[in-house]
Amino acid sequence: MSDYVINCGEVDESTLVGSSIREAVKWAVDMVSMGRRALVIMGEPGSGKTTALLLIMRKLRGLGIPTVYINAYNELGIKSVKLVGCDYEPNARVLLIDDIDAVFTVPRISQGFVNKVLNFNGSIIASLTVPLLVGNDLESLEHLIRFLHSAPRFGIVYRDDELKMFAQRIGVNYSNAIMKTPGIMLRNFRKWGNKDTVLSNVLSDGNVLL
């Protein structure tokens, strides 16, 4: 079981990469304001889905709409996710569910969590990683699958020029074959053992959570 930290209070909109993630945030806020019951934000690993959810939370709270963020891996006990500065809202009108695809990998232990989600009396915005990994025995998740299938969805995508500009900012050579999202680029940066301070000065997990 791996541990990681999500700091809801350290998301800096000025550090976002590309226009697609900004459009996702605006789309979700507009749709919630229109009273939509469910929304899905999709994207590859490292595309910024968590970042989008936390910015959505900030903007909705700024509009006076109580909003709460949870991580499905945390709720299911698959990973230990420490949430910092997320300010739980007991009377939330909007529920943000990060990594809802976790339920499809362990459907047998997900039913209680799924019931809580489907019984939530308000709007739900869920992030979904593509490609989706699924396990067996999905019959128990039929109601959730229908719920998500009926929801409007927005995909976070990046153009080559956006990724090339980001690569220049953090001092790496851009290769589309292995780095399709800013998050994957950051992870490769660390994997290669680059200790330069450029990364922390320009963009880090402290202010953008991918």
Disulfide bonds with the S-S distance in Angstrom:
Cys8-Cys86 2.03
